[in-house]
Amino acid sequence: MPANERHAGRIVMITGAAKGIGAATAHAFALEGAILVLADIDMVALNATMAGLPGAGHLAIRLDVTTPDDWQAAVAQVDDRFGKLDVLVNNAGWGNLRSIFDTKPEDWRRLIAINLDSVFFGTMAAMPLLERSGDAAVVNVSSIRSRVVGFGSGPYSAAKAGVEMFSRVAAVECAQTGRKVRVNSIHPGFVDTPLSKAQGEAARAARAASVPQGRMAEPEEIAAGILFLASREASYVNGSALVVDGAFTAV
Ligand SMILES: NC(=O)c1ccc[n+]([C@@H]2O[C@H](COP(=O)([O-])OP(=O)(O)OC[C@H]3O[C@@H](n4cnc5c(N)ncnc54)[C@H](O)[C@@H]3O)[C@@H](O)[C@H]2O)c1
């Protein structure tokens, strides 16, 4: 029996669900009784994540979030199986560290496509299914880089700031057009993922020391924020941005 059943029976779709924050979020929703639609381009890792999920009835879909046709096909599969969607977590994202002076137009377009186009394409493709929920939530994974610059965060920061503002626009337009779909963004600070572990202990220690709380976040701590924003406890939280960063941007 899940300790908390806030999401029991709800249909929850997560992009970039194969690894990192997406996989931790899928696990947390499943522990609360949700039925998951996991989407990613890495099917080997996605199937491994799927195999480790508690509960039953979950669905894994290959989806490139930068491609509108993939979104239409994925939403059609969700419609066939479930007929509605209660929660969409637009989590898939990617960044590199490169000065704008070394960023080529194709690098810019790629980062904007993965981090920002994806959120617009996904939210709009899923909207008809979200509307059928009657009590739906979209959570868009942005970053502290939407607020503060780090060296080499150029197109990534621009995209993540776009995610925050798109979330606010979508929240207002859904509410003003009578759609029962809340939209919020979440802004993680430094998260201790396999990628950060691979960068070595010295790099990890330096990052942790730059955070007032003195450590990086665990992916589960970001998942907890996503589950709150998607829950009925957050029924009046709409068009907001939840920063989960150990006070990094408060300084
Ligand atoms: N890790 C951090 O420190 C951190 C901090 C702030 C924000 N974020 C954001 O959190 C989200 C998740 O990051 P993470 O650290 O878990 O990353 P991760 O690299 O561990 O996982 C990202 C997942 O997205 C998938 N993906 C990449 N491109 C895709 C595409 N085109 N279509 C579908 N799936 C695709 C990858 O296969 C992977 O499974 C991202 O939006 C990232 O920008 C991460």
The ligand as an SDF file (V2000), in Angstrom:
LIG
                    3D

 44 48  0  0  0  0  0  0  0  0999 V2000
   20.6540   17.6490  -13.4840 N   0  0  0  0  0  0  0  0  0  0  0  0
   20.6060   18.9190  -13.1110 C   0  0  0  0  0  0  0  0  0  0  0  0
   21.4670   19.3990  -12.3520 O   0  0  0  0  0  0  0  0  0  0  0  0
   19.4780   19.8040  -13.6010 C   0  0  0  0  0  0  0  0  0  0  0  0
   19.3640   21.0740  -13.0520 C   0  0  0  0  0  0  0  0  0  0  0  0
   18.3280   21.9070  -13.4780 C   0  0  0  0  0  0  0  0  0  0  0  0
   17.4340   21.4510  -14.4460 C   0  0  0  0  0  0  0  0  0  0  0  0
   17.5800   20.2190  -14.9720 N   0  0  0  0  0  0  0  0  0  0  0  0
   16.6030   19.8040  -15.9860 C   0  0  0  0  0  0  0  0  0  0  0  0
   15.9580   18.6220  -15.5560 O   0  0  0  0  0  0  0  0  0  0  0  0
   15.5570   17.8460  -16.6900 C   0  0  0  0  0  0  0  0  0  0  0  0
   16.0860   16.4320  -16.5430 C   0  0  0  0  0  0  0  0  0  0  0  0
   17.4980   16.4860  -16.4470 O   0  0  0  0  0  0  0  0  0  0  0  0
   18.4020   15.2590  -15.9250 P   0  0  0  0  0  0  0  0  0  0  0  0
   19.5240   15.8410  -15.1830 O   0  0  0  0  0  0  0  0  0  0  0  0
   17.5510   14.2250  -15.2800 O   0  0  0  0  0  0  0  0  0  0  0  0
   18.9710   14.7530  -17.3230 O   0  0  0  0  0  0  0  0  0  0  0  0
   19.3610   13.2820  -17.8450 P   0  0  0  0  0  0  0  0  0  0  0  0
   20.3200   13.5120  -18.9660 O   0  0  0  0  0  0  0  0  0  0  0  0
   19.7660   12.3950  -16.7170 O   0  0  0  0  0  0  0  0  0  0  0  0
   17.9830   12.7510  -18.4470 O   0  0  0  0  0  0  0  0  0  0  0  0
   17.3670   13.3940  -19.5350 C   0  0  0  0  0  0  0  0  0  0  0  0
   16.5340   12.3820  -20.3070 C   0  0  0  0  0  0  0  0  0  0  0  0
   15.9570   13.0680  -21.4420 O   0  0  0  0  0  0  0  0  0  0  0  0
   16.0850   12.2210  -22.5650 C   0  0  0  0  0  0  0  0  0  0  0  0
   16.0700   13.0080  -23.7960 N   0  0  0  0  0  0  0  0  0  0  0  0
   17.0610   13.8060  -24.2970 C   0  0  0  0  0  0  0  0  0  0  0  0
   16.6800   14.3180  -25.4850 N   0  0  0  0  0  0  0  0  0  0  0  0
   15.4340   13.8530  -25.7300 C   0  0  0  0  0  0  0  0  0  0  0  0
   14.5110   14.0190  -26.7930 C   0  0  0  0  0  0  0  0  0  0  0  0
   14.8060   14.7770  -27.8660 N   0  0  0  0  0  0  0  0  0  0  0  0
   13.3070   13.3960  -26.7140 N   0  0  0  0  0  0  0  0  0  0  0  0
   13.0070   12.6230  -25.6520 C   0  0  0  0  0  0  0  0  0  0  0  0
   13.8370   12.4080  -24.6240 N   0  0  0  0  0  0  0  0  0  0  0  0
   15.0400   13.0160  -24.6610 C   0  0  0  0  0  0  0  0  0  0  0  0
   17.4090   11.4760  -22.3560 C   0  0  0  0  0  0  0  0  0  0  0  0
   17.4590   10.2810  -23.1250 O   0  0  0  0  0  0  0  0  0  0  0  0
   17.3710   11.2230  -20.8460 C   0  0  0  0  0  0  0  0  0  0  0  0
   16.7490    9.9870  -20.5400 O   0  0  0  0  0  0  0  0  0  0  0  0
   16.0950   18.5900  -17.9090 C   0  0  0  0  0  0  0  0  0  0  0  0
   15.0680   19.3930  -18.4660 O   0  0  0  0  0  0  0  0  0  0  0  0
   17.2030   19.4490  -17.3380 C   0  0  0  0  0  0  0  0  0  0  0  0
   17.4530   20.5840  -18.1320 O   0  0  0  0  0  0  0  0  0  0  0  0
   18.5750   19.3780  -14.5730 C   0  0  0  0  0  0  0  0  0  0  0  0
  1  2  1  0
  2  3  2  0
  2  4  1  0
  4  5  1  0
  4 44  2  0
  5  6  2  0
  6  7  1  0
  7  8  2  0
  8  9  1  0
  8 44  1  0
  9 10  1  0
  9 42  1  0
 10 11  1  0
 11 12  1  0
 11 40  1  0
 12 13  1  0
 13 14  1  0
 14 15  2  0
 14 16  1  0
 14 17  1  0
 17 18  1  0
 18 19  2  0
 18 20  1  0
 18 21  1  0
 21 22  1  0
 22 23  1  0
 23 24  1  0
 23 38  1  0
 24 25  1  0
 25 26  1  0
 25 36  1  0
 26 27  1  0
 26 35  1  0
 27 28  2  0
 28 29  1  0
 29 30  1  0
 29 35  2  0
 30 31  1  0
 30 32  2  0
 32 33  1  0
 33 34  2  0
 34 35  1  0
 36 37  1  0
 36 38  1  0
 38 39  1  0
 40 41  1  0
 40 42  1  0
 42 43  1  0
M  CHG  2   8   1  16  -1
M  END
$$$$
